[in-house]
Amino acid sequence: MRPRTWICWAFGAALAGQVFAASTPASGANRPTVIVVVGASGEDEFEPNFATQASQWEKVCQLANCQRFTIGIDAPGSGTDYDRLKEVLTAEAKEGTGELWVVLVGHGTFDGKEAKFNMRGPDVTATELALWLKPFQRPLAIIDTASASAPFLAKLSAQNRVVVSSTRSGNEQNFARFGQFFADAMIDPQSDLDQDGQTSLLETFLTAAARVAEFYKTEGRLATEHALIDDNGDGLGTPSDWFRGTRATKKAGNGTALDGARARQFHLILSEAEQKLSPEQRAQRDELELAVENLRERKIRLGEEEYYRRLEILLMELAKLYSPPAVPAGT
């Protein structure tokens, strides 16, 4: 059988076998957790916007059946929001297959050295949040929708993480509208760009960034925010206009790897097909898909024959993952 024919058969078997995958309820560290931190509004005009974003994230979590913590909306207690965030992160499981999402809604500042997210009471710095998140080995998404948020992306970037910032530098310090568009896109069916029945973190980012650009164009204003996404751990980030569909097509001048492959695998609200997979199966599938992406990047260096040989092995592993268990003869 020719390489391409065999590869197509293996991939087709993998897709056809999705309906047979066993389902295992997610629990503990295998269940997604979303922590929404609503910062200080500063001026009264921003408070309704921040409250609306928090409400949208509540809807997302209800649809996703995930664990949710919201900080900054309720009346201030004896402790500060800063302390509550630290306590919640300390109590969260550090390992597991369940995604942990940290969403920052509000304003940010940057003094040229340190970026801060403005909270009621003490602000949290990018350095502090990076320290609190350092122990986590589970899949982690940090969505910083505040102004001047790019330094957070640079500080928080690491392997097995997706970091999104509403700005491309700490000097973009005007109010950022990206957060509202992002929250809306999470539950908007039109955000499902590849039409697979679910919206990935990457698709949400691309949809929100496109709507931000459209807002400034319609209003006839100069855009003061340019969102970035980082999921390869280099801390550089990739802008939305580098993507065609859900794949980055432009190449960085220094040859740096582009982002997007890992962010395509983050989903809070799962499709029916995805729900048939256990958390362990999804984690294994994600590893194999990333291996395929890495192999694709090395295709030219490997040569065609070696590339297809290695690709066949990976696609066969995917086919095994999705295939139904064998039924013993005579049953």
C-alpha positions as CSV (number, residue, x, y, z in Angstrom):
1,M,0.0,0.0,0.0
2,R,1.4,3.4,-1.0
3,P,2.3,5.7,2.0
4,R,-0.3,8.4,1.2
5,T,-3.1,5.8,0.8
6,W,-2.2,4.0,4.0
7,I,-2.0,7.3,5.9
8,C,-5.4,8.4,4.7
9,W,-6.9,5.0,5.7
10,A,-5.4,5.2,9.2
11,F,-6.7,8.8,9.6
12,G,-10.1,7.8,8.4
13,A,-10.2,4.9,10.8
14,A,-9.3,7.2,13.6
15,L,-12.2,9.6,12.8
16,A,-14.7,6.8,12.3
17,G,-13.7,5.2,15.6
18,Q,-14.5,8.3,17.6
19,V,-18.1,7.1,18.4
20,F,-16.8,4.0,20.1
21,A,-14.5,5.7,22.6
22,A,-15.3,5.0,26.2
23,S,-16.5,7.7,28.4
24,T,-15.2,8.3,32.0
25,P,-16.6,11.0,34.2
26,A,-14.1,13.8,35.0
27,S,-13.4,14.4,38.6
28,G,-10.8,16.1,40.8
29,A,-7.8,17.2,38.8
30,N,-9.4,15.8,35.7
31,R,-12.2,18.3,35.9
32,P,-11.6,21.8,34.4
33,T,-11.4,24.8,36.8
34,V,-12.0,28.4,35.8
35,I,-10.8,31.2,38.1
36,V,-12.2,34.6,37.0
37,V,-10.6,37.6,38.7
38,V,-12.5,40.9,38.3
39,G,-10.2,43.8,39.0
40,A,-10.9,47.2,40.3
41,S,-13.1,49.2,37.9
42,G,-11.5,52.5,38.7
43,E,-14.2,54.6,37.2
44,D,-17.9,53.7,37.4
45,E,-18.3,53.5,33.6
46,F,-16.2,50.3,33.5
47,E,-18.0,48.4,36.3
48,P,-21.0,47.2,34.2
49,N,-18.7,45.9,31.5
50,F,-16.6,43.9,34.0
51,A,-19.8,42.5,35.6
52,T,-21.1,41.5,32.2
53,Q,-17.9,39.6,31.4
54,A,-18.1,37.8,34.7
55,S,-21.7,36.8,33.9
56,Q,-20.6,35.5,30.5
57,W,-17.9,33.4,32.1
58,E,-20.5,32.0,34.6
59,K,-22.6,30.9,31.6
60,V,-19.5,29.2,30.0
61,C,-18.8,27.3,33.2
62,Q,-22.4,26.1,33.5
63,L,-22.3,24.8,30.0
64,A,-18.9,23.2,30.6
65,N,-19.8,21.8,34.0
66,C,-16.5,23.0,35.4
67,Q,-15.5,24.2,38.8
68,R,-15.6,28.0,39.0
69,F,-14.2,30.6,41.3
70,T,-15.0,34.3,40.8
71,I,-13.0,36.9,42.7
72,G,-13.7,40.6,42.9
73,I,-17.5,40.7,42.3
74,D,-18.7,40.1,45.9
75,A,-18.5,42.5,48.7
76,P,-14.9,42.8,50.1
77,G,-14.4,40.5,53.1
78,S,-11.7,40.4,55.8
79,G,-9.1,39.3,53.3
80,T,-8.0,41.0,50.1
81,D,-8.7,39.8,46.5
82,Y,-4.9,39.4,46.2
83,D,-5.0,37.0,49.2
84,R,-8.0,35.1,47.8
85,L,-6.4,34.5,44.4
86,K,-3.3,33.2,46.1
87,E,-5.3,30.9,48.3
88,V,-7.4,29.5,45.5
89,L,-4.3,28.8,43.4
90,T,-2.5,27.2,46.4
91,A,-5.5,24.9,46.9
92,E,-5.8,23.8,43.3
93,A,-4.5,20.5,42.1
94,K,-1.1,21.0,40.6
95,E,-1.2,17.9,38.3
96,G,-3.9,16.2,36.3
97,T,-5.5,16.3,32.9
98,G,-8.2,18.9,33.7
99,E,-7.5,22.4,32.3
100,L,-7.0,25.3,34.7
101,W,-8.1,28.6,33.3
102,V,-7.2,31.9,35.0
103,V,-9.1,34.9,33.5
104,L,-8.1,38.4,34.4
105,V,-10.8,41.0,33.7
106,G,-10.0,44.7,34.3
107,H,-7.2,47.2,34.0
108,G,-3.5,46.8,34.0
109,T,-0.4,49.0,34.3
110,F,3.2,48.9,33.3
111,D,6.0,51.2,34.6
112,G,8.7,49.9,32.2
113,K,9.9,47.3,34.5
114,E,6.9,45.5,36.1
115,A,3.4,44.9,34.9
116,K,0.5,44.8,37.3
117,F,-3.1,43.7,37.2
118,N,-5.2,46.2,39.2
119,M,-7.3,44.6,42.0
120,R,-9.3,45.9,44.9
121,G,-6.6,46.4,47.5
122,P,-3.1,45.2,46.5
123,D,-2.4,44.7,42.8
124,V,-0.8,41.4,41.6
125,T,2.3,41.7,39.5
126,A,3.3,39.4,36.6
127,T,6.3,38.2,38.6
128,E,4.1,37.2,41.6
129,L,1.5,35.4,39.4
130,A,4.3,33.6,37.6
131,L,5.6,32.4,41.0
132,W,2.2,31.2,42.1
133,L,1.7,29.3,38.9
134,K,5.1,27.7,38.7
135,P,4.2,24.5,40.5
136,F,1.4,23.6,38.0
137,Q,2.0,20.8,35.6
138,R,-1.6,20.4,34.4
139,P,-2.8,22.2,31.2
140,L,-3.0,25.9,32.0
141,A,-4.6,28.8,30.2
142,I,-4.0,32.4,31.4
143,I,-6.3,35.0,29.7
144,D,-5.2,38.5,30.6
145,T,-7.7,40.9,29.0
146,A,-6.4,44.0,30.8
147,S,-4.6,46.9,29.3
148,A,-0.7,46.7,29.3
149,S,-1.0,42.9,29.6
150,A,1.7,41.8,27.2
151,P,4.4,41.6,29.9
152,F,2.2,39.0,31.6
153,L,2.4,36.9,28.5
154,A,6.2,37.1,28.5
155,K,6.5,36.3,32.2
156,L,3.9,33.5,32.3
157,S,4.8,31.6,29.1
158,A,5.8,28.0,29.6
159,Q,5.3,24.5,28.2
160,N,1.8,23.1,28.3
161,R,0.4,26.6,28.7
162,V,-1.6,28.9,26.6
163,V,-1.2,32.6,27.5
164,V,-3.3,35.3,25.9
165,S,-2.8,39.1,26.3
166,S,-5.0,41.9,25.0
167,T,-2.0,44.0,24.0
168,R,1.3,43.4,22.2
169,S,3.3,45.6,24.6
170,G,3.1,47.1,28.1
171,N,2.8,50.6,26.5
172,E,-0.7,49.9,25.2
173,Q,-2.3,51.2,28.3
174,N,-5.8,52.4,27.1
175,F,-8.9,50.5,28.2
176,A,-8.9,47.2,26.3
177,R,-12.1,45.9,24.8
178,F,-10.7,42.5,24.0
179,G,-12.1,40.9,27.2
180,Q,-15.7,41.5,26.4
181,F,-15.3,40.2,22.9
182,F,-13.5,37.1,24.2
183,A,-16.1,36.3,26.8
184,D,-18.9,36.7,24.2
185,A,-17.0,34.5,21.7
186,M,-16.7,31.6,24.2
187,I,-20.4,30.8,23.8
188,D,-21.0,32.1,20.3
189,P,-21.5,29.2,17.7
190,Q,-19.9,31.4,15.0
191,S,-16.6,31.2,16.9
192,D,-16.4,27.5,15.8
193,L,-14.2,28.3,12.8
194,D,-13.4,24.7,11.8
195,Q,-17.0,23.5,12.4
196,D,-16.1,20.6,14.6
197,G,-19.0,21.3,17.1
198,Q,-16.8,23.0,19.7
199,T,-14.9,26.2,20.1
200,S,-11.2,26.0,21.0
201,L,-9.2,28.6,22.9
202,L,-7.5,29.5,19.7
203,E,-10.8,30.0,17.9
204,T,-12.0,32.2,20.7
205,F,-8.9,34.3,20.5
206,L,-9.1,34.7,16.7
207,T,-12.8,35.6,16.8
208,A,-12.3,38.1,19.6
209,A,-9.3,39.7,18.0
210,A,-11.2,40.0,14.7
211,R,-14.1,41.7,16.4
212,V,-11.8,44.1,18.2
213,A,-10.3,45.1,14.8
214,E,-13.8,45.5,13.4
215,F,-14.8,47.8,16.3
216,Y,-11.9,50.2,15.8
217,K,-12.5,50.2,12.0
218,T,-16.2,50.9,12.4
219,E,-15.6,53.6,14.9
220,G,-12.9,55.2,12.7
221,R,-10.4,55.0,15.6
222,L,-6.7,54.1,15.7
223,A,-6.5,50.7,17.4
224,T,-4.8,50.9,20.8
225,E,-4.8,47.1,21.5
226,H,-3.4,44.2,19.6
227,A,-3.9,40.8,21.2
228,L,-1.3,38.0,21.3
229,I,-1.4,34.3,21.9
230,D,1.5,32.1,23.1
231,D,1.4,28.3,23.5
232,N,4.9,27.2,22.6
233,G,6.7,28.5,25.7
234,D,8.9,31.1,24.0
235,G,7.1,34.1,25.5
236,L,6.9,36.0,22.2
237,G,3.3,35.5,21.2
238,T,1.7,35.5,17.8
239,P,-0.9,38.1,16.6
240,S,-4.2,37.1,15.1
241,D,-3.4,38.4,11.6
242,W,-0.7,35.8,11.2
243,F,-3.3,33.1,11.0
244,R,-5.2,31.8,8.0
245,G,-8.1,29.9,9.5
246,T,-6.7,28.2,12.6
247,R,-3.2,27.8,11.4
248,A,-0.4,30.3,11.6
249,T,1.0,30.9,8.1
250,K,3.4,33.7,8.5
251,K,6.9,33.0,9.7
252,A,8.9,35.0,12.3
253,G,11.9,36.7,10.9
254,N,14.2,34.9,13.4
255,G,12.8,31.5,12.6
256,T,11.0,31.2,15.9
257,A,8.3,28.5,16.0
258,L,4.7,29.8,15.7
259,D,1.9,29.4,18.2
260,G,-1.5,27.8,17.8
261,A,-1.1,24.0,17.9
262,R,-1.6,23.6,21.7
263,A,-4.3,26.3,21.9
264,R,-6.4,24.4,19.3
265,Q,-6.6,21.6,21.9
266,F,-8.0,23.6,24.8
267,H,-11.8,23.3,25.0
268,L,-14.1,24.1,27.9
269,I,-17.4,23.3,26.3
270,L,-17.0,19.9,24.6
271,S,-18.8,18.5,21.6
272,E,-20.7,15.2,21.9
273,A,-17.8,13.4,20.1
274,E,-15.3,14.8,22.5
275,Q,-17.3,13.9,25.5
276,K,-17.1,10.2,24.5
277,L,-13.4,10.4,25.3
278,S,-12.1,10.0,28.8
279,P,-9.7,12.7,30.1
280,E,-6.8,10.3,29.7
281,Q,-7.7,9.5,26.1
282,R,-7.9,13.2,25.3
283,A,-4.5,13.8,26.9
284,Q,-3.0,10.9,24.9
285,R,-4.7,12.2,21.7
286,D,-3.3,15.7,22.3
287,E,0.2,14.4,22.6
288,L,-0.1,12.5,19.4
289,E,-1.5,15.5,17.5
290,L,1.3,17.7,18.8
291,A,3.8,15.1,17.6
292,V,2.2,15.3,14.2
293,E,2.5,19.1,14.2
294,N,6.2,18.9,15.2
295,L,6.8,16.3,12.5
296,R,5.2,18.6,9.9
297,E,7.5,21.4,10.8
298,R,10.5,19.1,10.1
299,K,9.2,17.7,6.8
300,I,11.6,19.4,4.5
301,R,14.6,18.4,6.6
302,L,13.6,14.8,6.9
303,G,12.8,14.2,3.3
304,E,9.5,12.8,1.9
305,E,10.0,9.1,2.6
306,E,11.2,9.5,6.2
307,Y,8.4,12.0,6.8
308,Y,5.6,9.7,5.7
309,R,7.2,6.7,7.5
310,R,7.1,8.6,10.8
311,L,3.7,10.1,10.1
312,E,2.2,6.6,9.4
313,I,3.4,5.5,12.9
314,L,1.7,8.5,14.6
315,L,-1.6,8.1,12.7
316,M,-1.7,4.4,13.5
317,E,-1.4,5.3,17.2
318,L,-4.3,7.7,16.7
319,A,-6.3,5.0,15.0
320,K,-5.7,2.6,17.9
321,L,-6.8,5.2,20.4
322,Y,-10.1,5.8,18.6
323,S,-10.8,2.2,17.6
324,P,-13.5,0.2,19.5
325,P,-12.3,-2.6,21.8
326,A,-12.2,-6.0,20.2
327,V,-15.2,-8.3,21.0
328,P,-14.1,-11.8,21.9
329,A,-15.2,-14.5,19.5
330,G,-18.4,-16.3,20.5
331,T,-19.9,-13.5,22.5
